[in-house]
Amino acid sequence: MPLRQTMTYYQIISYPLFLIGGLEIFLGLLLLRNNPRNSPVNRSVAVFAFFSAAYALCTAIMYLRAHLGLPYDFFARANWIGWVTLPAGLQFIYFMKDEASRTARRIGYIL
């Protein structure tokens, strides 16, 4: 009788994160490609999507490597990239209030 192999928690966490990372990249590309007015809002959300994708993919690779018993220190340390989404997220919030917002530009330059 063959052994039934079950998924580990690491796999259950990592596989959906690969899907999320791919969808975030797709969203970023759509926002950059379909930007008829060259809107800073679209660019800001695209940057947000790309950094969110990088964070999701780093985390997914980390969990998959942990499942395989491989070292994952580099990807655990690379998860700081999730913090880079904060400036883009703040810019998006202020751009939603006013597309010509000086506050949003200042946030982008400072952070």
N, CA, C and O atoms as a GROMACS GRO file, in nm:
protein
  444
    1MET      N    1   0.085  -0.118   0.000
    1MET     CA    2   0.000   0.000   0.000
    1MET      C    3   0.090   0.125   0.000
    1MET      O    4   0.173   0.140   0.089
    2PRO      N    5   0.074   0.214  -0.100
    2PRO     CA    6   0.160   0.333  -0.108
    2PRO      C    7   0.127   0.432   0.003
    2PRO      O    8   0.013   0.443   0.049
    3LEU      N    9   0.230   0.504   0.042
    3LEU     CA   10   0.210   0.608   0.143
    3LEU      C   11   0.142   0.728   0.080
    3LEU      O   12   0.173   0.768  -0.032
    4ARG      N   13   0.050   0.783   0.152
    4ARG     CA   14  -0.020   0.902   0.106
    4ARG      C   15   0.058   1.024   0.152
    4ARG      O   16   0.081   1.043   0.271
    5GLN      N   17   0.098   1.106   0.058
    5GLN     CA   18   0.177   1.223   0.092
    5GLN      C   19   0.085   1.343   0.108
    5GLN      O   20   0.005   1.373   0.019
    6THR      N   21   0.098   1.410   0.220
    6THR     CA   22   0.015   1.528   0.246
    6THR      C   23   0.099   1.653   0.232
    6THR      O   24   0.221   1.649   0.242
    7MET      N   25   0.033   1.762   0.211
    7MET     CA   26   0.102   1.890   0.200
    7MET      C   27   0.139   1.939   0.340
    7MET      O   28   0.064   1.921   0.436
    8THR      N   29   0.255   1.999   0.349
    8THR     CA   30   0.297   2.058   0.476
    8THR      C   31   0.244   2.200   0.485
    8THR      O   32   0.195   2.257   0.387
    9TYR      N   33   0.254   2.256   0.604
    9TYR     CA   34   0.211   2.394   0.623
    9TYR      C   35   0.292   2.489   0.536
    9TYR      O   36   0.240   2.589   0.486
   10TYR      N   37   0.420   2.457   0.518
   10TYR     CA   38   0.504   2.541   0.433
   10TYR      C   39   0.451   2.547   0.290
   10TYR      O   40   0.449   2.653   0.228
   11GLN      N   41   0.410   2.434   0.238
   11GLN     CA   42   0.356   2.431   0.102
   11GLN      C   43   0.222   2.502   0.094
   11GLN      O   44   0.194   2.574  -0.002
   12ILE      N   45   0.139   2.484   0.195
   12ILE     CA   46   0.007   2.547   0.197
   12ILE      C   47   0.020   2.699   0.197
   12ILE      O   48  -0.063   2.769   0.139
   13ILE      N   49   0.125   2.750   0.262
   13ILE     CA   50   0.148   2.894   0.264
   13ILE      C   51   0.214   2.942   0.135
   13ILE      O   52   0.178   3.047   0.082
   14SER      N   53   0.311   2.865   0.084
   14SER     CA   54   0.392   2.916  -0.028
   14SER      C   55   0.319   2.916  -0.162
   14SER      O   56   0.334   3.012  -0.237
   15TYR      N   57   0.244   2.814  -0.195
   15TYR     CA   58   0.183   2.807  -0.328
   15TYR      C   59   0.085   2.921  -0.357
   15TYR      O   60   0.091   2.979  -0.465
   16PRO      N   61  -0.004   2.956  -0.264
   16PRO     CA   62  -0.089   3.073  -0.293
   16PRO      C   63  -0.009   3.204  -0.305
   16PRO      O   64  -0.049   3.294  -0.378
   17LEU      N   65   0.102   3.214  -0.233
   17LEU     CA   66   0.184   3.335  -0.244
   17LEU      C   67   0.247   3.349  -0.382
   17LEU      O   68   0.264   3.461  -0.430
   18PHE      N   69   0.281   3.238  -0.445
   18PHE     CA   70   0.330   3.244  -0.583
   18PHE      C   71   0.221   3.299  -0.675
   18PHE      O   72   0.248   3.382  -0.762
   19LEU      N   73   0.098   3.254  -0.656
   19LEU     CA   74  -0.015   3.303  -0.736
   19LEU      C   75  -0.037   3.453  -0.711
   19LEU      O   76  -0.057   3.529  -0.805
   20ILE      N   77  -0.033   3.494  -0.586
   20ILE     CA   78  -0.053   3.634  -0.552
   20ILE      C   79   0.058   3.720  -0.613
   20ILE      O   80   0.030   3.828  -0.667
   21GLY      N   81   0.182   3.674  -0.605
   21GLY     CA   82   0.294   3.748  -0.665
   21GLY      C   83   0.277   3.763  -0.815
   21GLY      O   84   0.302   3.871  -0.869
   22GLY      N   85   0.235   3.657  -0.882
   22GLY     CA   86   0.211   3.665  -1.026
   22GLY      C   87   0.100   3.762  -1.061
   22GLY      O   88   0.111   3.838  -1.157
   23LEU      N   89  -0.008   3.760  -0.983
   23LEU     CA   90  -0.119   3.852  -1.009
   23LEU      C   91  -0.078   3.997  -0.983
   23LEU      O   92  -0.122   4.088  -1.054
   24GLU      N   93   0.005   4.019  -0.882
   24GLU     CA   94   0.053   4.156  -0.854
   24GLU      C   95   0.140   4.208  -0.969
   24GLU      O   96   0.129   4.324  -1.007
   25ILE      N   97   0.225   4.122  -1.024
   25ILE     CA   98   0.306   4.162  -1.140
   25ILE      C   99   0.217   4.195  -1.258
   25ILE      O  100   0.239   4.294  -1.328
   26PHE      N  101   0.116   4.112  -1.280
   26PHE     CA  102   0.022   4.134  -1.390
   26PHE      C  103  -0.052   4.267  -1.371
   26PHE      O  104  -0.070   4.343  -1.466
   27LEU      N  105  -0.093   4.296  -1.247
   27LEU     CA  106  -0.161   4.422  -1.218
   27LEU      C  107  -0.069   4.541  -1.246
   27LEU      O  108  -0.111   4.639  -1.308
   28GLY      N  109   0.056   4.532  -1.202
   28GLY     CA  110   0.150   4.641  -1.226
   28GLY      C  111   0.172   4.666  -1.374
   28GLY      O  112   0.176   4.781  -1.418
   29LEU      N  113   0.185   4.558  -1.451
   29LEU     CA  114   0.204   4.574  -1.596
   29LEU      C  115   0.081   4.634  -1.662
   29LEU      O  116   0.093   4.718  -1.751
   30LEU      N  117  -0.038   4.591  -1.619
   30LEU     CA  118  -0.161   4.650  -1.675
   30LEU      C  119  -0.171   4.799  -1.644
   30LEU      O  120  -0.210   4.878  -1.730
   31LEU      N  121  -0.136   4.836  -1.523
   31LEU     CA  122  -0.146   4.977  -1.486
   31LEU      C  123  -0.046   5.064  -1.562
   31LEU      O  124  -0.077   5.178  -1.598
   32LEU      N  125   0.072   5.011  -1.588
   32LEU     CA  126   0.170   5.089  -1.664
   32LEU      C  127   0.136   5.094  -1.812
   32LEU      O  128   0.159   5.195  -1.878
   33ARG      N  129   0.082   4.985  -1.863
   33ARG     CA  130   0.052   4.979  -2.006
   33ARG      C  131  -0.073   5.060  -2.042
   33ARG      O  132  -0.076   5.126  -2.145
   34ASN      N  133  -0.174   5.054  -1.958
   34ASN     CA  134  -0.300   5.124  -1.984
   34ASN      C  135  -0.308   5.250  -1.898
   34ASN      O  136  -0.386   5.258  -1.803
   35ASN      N  137  -0.227   5.346  -1.931
   35ASN     CA  138  -0.223   5.473  -1.859
   35ASN      C  139  -0.239   5.586  -1.959
   35ASN      O  140  -0.142   5.654  -1.993
   36PRO      N  141  -0.363   5.608  -2.009
   36PRO     CA  142  -0.383   5.702  -2.119
   36PRO      C  143  -0.346   5.847  -2.086
   36PRO      O  144  -0.298   5.919  -2.174
   37ARG      N  145  -0.367   5.890  -1.964
   37ARG     CA  146  -0.338   6.030  -1.928
   37ARG      C  147  -0.203   6.044  -1.860
   37ARG      O  148  -0.170   6.151  -1.808
   38ASN      N  149  -0.124   5.937  -1.858
   38ASN     CA  150   0.004   5.936  -1.789
   38ASN      C  151  -0.014   5.979  -1.643
   38ASN      O  152   0.059   6.063  -1.592
   39SER      N  153  -0.114   5.920  -1.580
   39SER     CA  154  -0.154   5.957  -1.445
   39SER      C  155  -0.052   5.911  -1.341
   39SER      O  156  -0.007   5.797  -1.345
   40PRO      N  157  -0.015   5.999  -1.248
   40PRO     CA  158   0.075   5.958  -1.140
   40PRO      C  159   0.010   5.857  -1.046
   40PRO      O  160   0.080   5.781  -0.979
   41VAL      N  161  -0.122   5.855  -1.042
   41VAL     CA  162  -0.192   5.758  -0.958
   41VAL      C  163  -0.166   5.616  -1.010
   41VAL      O  164  -0.135   5.526  -0.933
   42ASN      N  165  -0.178   5.598  -1.140
   42ASN     CA  166  -0.152   5.466  -1.198
   42ASN      C  167  -0.008   5.423  -1.175
   42ASN      O  168   0.018   5.307  -1.142
   43ARG      N  169   0.084   5.515  -1.192
   43ARG     CA  170   0.226   5.481  -1.170
   43ARG      C  171   0.251   5.445  -1.025
   43ARG      O  172   0.325   5.351  -0.996
   44SER      N  173   0.191   5.519  -0.933
   44SER     CA  174   0.209   5.493  -0.791
   44SER      C  175   0.154   5.356  -0.752
   44SER      O  176   0.218   5.281  -0.678
   45VAL      N  177   0.036   5.323  -0.802
   45VAL     CA  178  -0.022   5.192  -0.771
   45VAL      C  179   0.057   5.081  -0.839
   45VAL      O  180   0.067   4.971  -0.784
   46ALA      N  181   0.113   5.106  -0.957
   46ALA     CA  182   0.196   5.005  -1.024
   46ALA      C  183   0.322   4.976  -0.942
   46ALA      O  184   0.361   4.860  -0.927
   47VAL      N  185   0.385   5.080  -0.891
   47VAL     CA  186   0.503   5.060  -0.805
   47VAL      C  187   0.464   4.982  -0.681
   47VAL      O  188   0.536   4.891  -0.639
   48PHE      N  189   0.351   5.017  -0.623
   48PHE     CA  190   0.299   4.944  -0.507
   48PHE      C  191   0.280   4.797  -0.541
   48PHE      O  192   0.316   4.710  -0.461
   49ALA      N  193   0.224   4.768  -0.658
   49ALA     CA  194   0.200   4.630  -0.699
   49ALA      C  195   0.330   4.553  -0.720
   49ALA      O  196   0.339   4.437  -0.683
   50PHE      N  197   0.430   4.617  -0.780
   50PHE     CA  198   0.557   4.548  -0.804
   50PHE      C  199   0.629   4.515  -0.673
   50PHE      O  200   0.683   4.405  -0.658
   51PHE      N  201   0.630   4.608  -0.578
   51PHE     CA  202   0.694   4.579  -0.451
   51PHE      C  203   0.614   4.477  -0.370
   51PHE      O  204   0.673   4.396  -0.298
   52SER      N  205   0.483   4.480  -0.381
   52SER     CA  206   0.401   4.378  -0.315
   52SER      C  207   0.428   4.241  -0.376
   52SER      O  208   0.433   4.141  -0.304
   53ALA      N  209   0.447   4.236  -0.507
   53ALA     CA  210   0.480   4.110  -0.574
   53ALA      C  211   0.615   4.059  -0.528
   53ALA      O  212   0.631   3.939  -0.503
   54ALA      N  213   0.712   4.148  -0.516
   54ALA     CA  214   0.845   4.105  -0.470
   54ALA      C  215   0.839   4.050  -0.328
   54ALA      O  216   0.904   3.951  -0.296
   55TYR      N  217   0.761   4.115  -0.244
   55TYR     CA  218   0.745   4.068  -0.106
   55TYR      C  219   0.678   3.930  -0.103
   55TYR      O  220   0.724   3.840  -0.032
   56ALA      N  221   0.571   3.914  -0.180
   56ALA     CA  222   0.501   3.786  -0.182
   56ALA      C  223   0.590   3.675  -0.238
   56ALA      O  224   0.589   3.563  -0.187
   57LEU      N  225   0.666   3.705  -0.343
   57LEU     CA  226   0.752   3.603  -0.402
   57LEU      C  227   0.869   3.567  -0.311
   57LEU      O  228   0.906   3.450  -0.304
   58CYS      N  229   0.927   3.663  -0.243
   58CYS     CA  230   1.034   3.632  -0.147
   58CYS      C  231   0.982   3.542  -0.036
   58CYS      O  232   1.048   3.445   0.004
   59THR      N  233   0.865   3.573   0.013
   59THR     CA  234   0.806   3.492   0.120
   59THR      C  235   0.771   3.352   0.068
   59THR      O  236   0.793   3.254   0.139
   60ALA      N  237   0.718   3.343  -0.052
   60ALA     CA  238   0.683   3.213  -0.109
   60ALA      C  239   0.806   3.125  -0.129
   60ALA      O  240   0.805   3.006  -0.097
   61ILE      N  241   0.913   3.185  -0.180
   61ILE     CA  242   1.037   3.109  -0.200
   61ILE      C  243   1.094   3.066  -0.066
   61ILE      O  244   1.146   2.955  -0.052
   62MET      N  245   1.086   3.153   0.033
   62MET     CA  246   1.136   3.119   0.166
   62MET      C  247   1.064   2.997   0.222
   62MET      O  248   1.129   2.904   0.272
   63TYR      N  249   0.931   2.995   0.216
   63TYR     CA  250   0.855   2.882   0.268
   63TYR      C  251   0.878   2.755   0.187
   63TYR      O  252   0.883   2.646   0.244
   64LEU      N  253   0.892   2.768   0.057
   64LEU     CA  254   0.917   2.650  -0.025
   64LEU      C  255   1.055   2.591   0.005
   64LEU      O  256   1.070   2.469   0.012
   65ARG      N  257   1.154   2.676   0.022
   65ARG     CA  258   1.288   2.627   0.058
   65ARG      C  259   1.287   2.565   0.196
   65ARG      O  260   1.357   2.466   0.219
   66ALA      N  261   1.210   2.620   0.289
   66ALA     CA  262   1.200   2.561   0.422
   66ALA      C  263   1.137   2.421   0.414
   66ALA      O  264   1.179   2.329   0.484
   67HIS      N  265   1.038   2.406   0.328
   67HIS     CA  266   0.975   2.275   0.308
   67HIS      C  267   1.075   2.173   0.254
   67HIS      O  268   1.074   2.057   0.294
   68LEU      N  269   1.160   2.217   0.162
   68LEU     CA  270   1.257   2.126   0.102
   68LEU      C  271   1.380   2.104   0.189
   68LEU      O  272   1.467   2.023   0.154
   69GLY      N  273   1.389   2.173   0.301
   69GLY     CA  274   1.503   2.158   0.390
   69GLY      C  275   1.626   2.234   0.345
   69GLY      O  276   1.736   2.205   0.390
   70LEU      N  277   1.607   2.330   0.256
   70LEU     CA  278   1.718   2.411   0.206
   70LEU      C  279   1.732   2.538   0.290
   70LEU      O  280   1.635   2.580   0.353
   71PRO      N  281   1.848   2.598   0.292
   71PRO     CA  282   1.863   2.724   0.367
   71PRO      C  283   1.779   2.836   0.305
   71PRO      O  284   1.770   2.848   0.183
   72TYR      N  285   1.718   2.913   0.390
   72TYR     CA  286   1.629   3.019   0.342
   72TYR      C  287   1.661   3.154   0.403
   72TYR      O  288   1.578   3.246   0.397
   73ASP      N  289   1.777   3.169   0.461
   73ASP     CA  290   1.814   3.293   0.528
   73ASP      C  291   1.810   3.414   0.436
   73ASP      O  292   1.761   3.520   0.475
   74PHE      N  293   1.860   3.400   0.314
   74PHE     CA  294   1.862   3.514   0.221
   74PHE      C  295   1.721   3.568   0.197
   74PHE      O  296   1.701   3.689   0.197
   75PHE      N  297   1.624   3.479   0.176
   75PHE     CA  298   1.488   3.523   0.146
   75PHE      C  299   1.418   3.576   0.270
   75PHE      O  300   1.332   3.664   0.260
   76ALA      N  301   1.453   3.522   0.386
   76ALA     CA  302   1.396   3.577   0.510
   76ALA      C  303   1.447   3.719   0.532
   76ALA      O  304   1.372   3.806   0.578
   77ARG      N  305   1.573   3.741   0.500
   77ARG     CA  306   1.630   3.876   0.516
   77ARG      C  307   1.580   3.970   0.407
   77ARG      O  308   1.575   4.091   0.428
   78ALA      N  309   1.545   3.916   0.292
   78ALA     CA  310   1.497   4.000   0.182
   78ALA      C  311   1.353   4.045   0.200
   78ALA      O  312   1.303   4.124   0.121
   79ASN      N  313   1.286   3.998   0.302
   79ASN     CA  314   1.147   4.038   0.325
   79ASN      C  315   1.133   4.183   0.368
   79ASN      O  316   1.021   4.233   0.379
   80TRP      N  317   1.245   4.252   0.393
   80TRP     CA  318   1.238   4.396   0.423
   80TRP      C  319   1.177   4.472   0.307
   80TRP      O  320   1.130   4.584   0.325
   81ILE      N  321   1.177   4.412   0.189
   81ILE     CA  322   1.125   4.482   0.071
   81ILE      C  323   0.976   4.517   0.087
   81ILE      O  324   0.925   4.606   0.019
   82GLY      N  325   0.907   4.447   0.176
   82GLY     CA  326   0.767   4.480   0.204
   82GLY      C  327   0.751   4.621   0.258
   82GLY      O  328   0.646   4.684   0.239
   83TRP      N  329   0.854   4.672   0.327
   83TRP     CA  330   0.847   4.808   0.381
   83TRP      C  331   0.851   4.912   0.270
   83TRP      O  332   0.809   5.026   0.292
   84VAL      N  333   0.901   4.877   0.154
   84VAL     CA  334   0.910   4.973   0.044
   84VAL      C  335   0.770   5.004  -0.012
   84VAL      O  336   0.754   5.102  -0.084
   85THR      N  337   0.672   4.922   0.022
   85THR     CA  338   0.535   4.949  -0.024
   85THR      C  339   0.472   5.067   0.049
   85THR      O  340   0.374   5.123   0.001
   86LEU      N  341   0.526   5.104   0.163
   86LEU     CA  342   0.465   5.214   0.239
   86LEU      C  343   0.464   5.347   0.165
   86LEU      O  344   0.359   5.411   0.160
   87PRO      N  345   0.576   5.394   0.107
   87PRO     CA  346   0.569   5.522   0.035
   87PRO      C  347   0.471   5.519  -0.081
   87PRO      O  348   0.396   5.614  -0.102
   88ALA      N  349   0.471   5.409  -0.156
   88ALA     CA  350   0.379   5.401  -0.269
   88ALA      C  351   0.234   5.398  -0.221
   88ALA      O  352   0.147   5.458  -0.283
   89GLY      N  353   0.209   5.328  -0.112
   89GLY     CA  354   0.073   5.325  -0.056
   89GLY      C  355   0.028   5.461  -0.008
   89GLY      O  356  -0.087   5.500  -0.030
   90LEU      N  357   0.118   5.533   0.060
   90LEU     CA  358   0.082   5.668   0.107
   90LEU      C  359   0.061   5.764  -0.010
   90LEU      O  360  -0.030   5.846  -0.007
   91GLN      N  361   0.146   5.751  -0.112
   91GLN     CA  362   0.126   5.835  -0.231
   91GLN      C  363  -0.010   5.808  -0.293
   91GLN      O  364  -0.080   5.901  -0.332
   92PHE      N  365  -0.047   5.682  -0.302
   92PHE     CA  366  -0.176   5.645  -0.361
   92PHE      C  367  -0.290   5.708  -0.282
   92PHE      O  368  -0.384   5.761  -0.342
   93ILE      N  369  -0.283   5.704  -0.150
   93ILE     CA  370  -0.390   5.762  -0.068
   93ILE      C  371  -0.403   5.912  -0.093
   93ILE      O  372  -0.514   5.963  -0.109
   94TYR      N  373  -0.290   5.982  -0.098
   94TYR     CA  374  -0.296   6.127  -0.120
   94TYR      C  375  -0.328   6.162  -0.264
   94TYR      O  376  -0.390   6.266  -0.290
   95PHE      N  377  -0.288   6.078  -0.359
   95PHE     CA  378  -0.325   6.103  -0.498
   95PHE      C  379  -0.475   6.083  -0.520
   95PHE      O  380  -0.534   6.147  -0.607
   96MET      N  381  -0.537   5.996  -0.441
   96MET     CA  382  -0.682   5.976  -0.454
   96MET      C  383  -0.758   6.102  -0.411
   96MET      O  384  -0.866   6.130  -0.463
   97LYS      N  385  -0.702   6.176  -0.317
   97LYS     CA  386  -0.765   6.300  -0.274
   97LYS      C  387  -0.750   6.408  -0.380
   97LYS      O  388  -0.846   6.479  -0.412
   98ASP      N  389  -0.629   6.419  -0.435
   98ASP     CA  390  -0.602   6.521  -0.536
   98ASP      C  391  -0.484   6.474  -0.620
   98ASP      O  392  -0.376   6.448  -0.567
   99GLU      N  393  -0.504   6.464  -0.752
   99GLU     CA  394  -0.399   6.411  -0.839
   99GLU      C  395  -0.279   6.502  -0.847
   99GLU      O  396  -0.170   6.456  -0.879
  100ALA      N  397  -0.295   6.629  -0.821
  100ALA     CA  398  -0.183   6.724  -0.825
  100ALA      C  399  -0.136   6.756  -0.683
  100ALA      O  400  -0.092   6.868  -0.656
  101SER      N  401  -0.144   6.659  -0.594
  101SER     CA  402  -0.114   6.681  -0.453
  101SER      C  403   0.035   6.700  -0.428
  101SER      O  404   0.116   6.616  -0.467
  102ARG      N  405   0.070   6.810  -0.363
  102ARG     CA  406   0.210   6.833  -0.324
  102ARG      C  407   0.249   6.738  -0.213
  102ARG      O  408   0.364   6.694  -0.206
  103THR      N  409   0.154   6.706  -0.125
  103THR     CA  410   0.183   6.616  -0.014
  103THR      C  411   0.225   6.479  -0.065
  103THR      O  412   0.318   6.419  -0.012
  104ALA      N  413   0.158   6.430  -0.168
  104ALA     CA  414   0.193   6.299  -0.224
  104ALA      C  415   0.333   6.302  -0.285
  104ALA      O  416   0.409   6.207  -0.271
  105ARG      N  417   0.367   6.411  -0.352
  105ARG     CA  418   0.502   6.422  -0.410
  105ARG      C  419   0.608   6.428  -0.301
  105ARG      O  420   0.714   6.367  -0.313
  106ARG      N  421   0.580   6.503  -0.196
  106ARG     CA  422   0.675   6.512  -0.086
  106ARG      C  423   0.696   6.378  -0.017
  106ARG      O  424   0.808   6.342   0.019
  107ILE      N  425   0.588   6.305   0.002
  107ILE     CA  426   0.598   6.172   0.061
  107ILE      C  427   0.687   6.083  -0.026
  107ILE      O  428   0.772   6.011   0.026
  108GLY      N  429   0.667   6.089  -0.155
  108GLY     CA  430   0.749   6.009  -0.246
  108GLY      C  431   0.895   6.046  -0.239
  108GLY      O  432   0.980   5.957  -0.240
  109TYR      N  433   0.926   6.174  -0.230
  109TYR     CA  434   1.066   6.217  -0.225
  109TYR      C  435   1.130   6.183  -0.090
  109TYR      O  436   1.244   6.137  -0.084
  110ILE      N  437   1.056   6.204   0.017
  110ILE     CA  438   1.112   6.183   0.151
  110ILE      C  439   1.131   6.035   0.180
  110ILE      O  440   1.238   5.993   0.225
  111LEU      N  441   1.027   5.957   0.155
  111LEU     CA  442   1.036   5.815   0.189
  111LEU      C  443   1.107   5.736   0.083
  111LEU      O  444   1.123   5.615   0.097
   0.00000   0.00000   0.00000
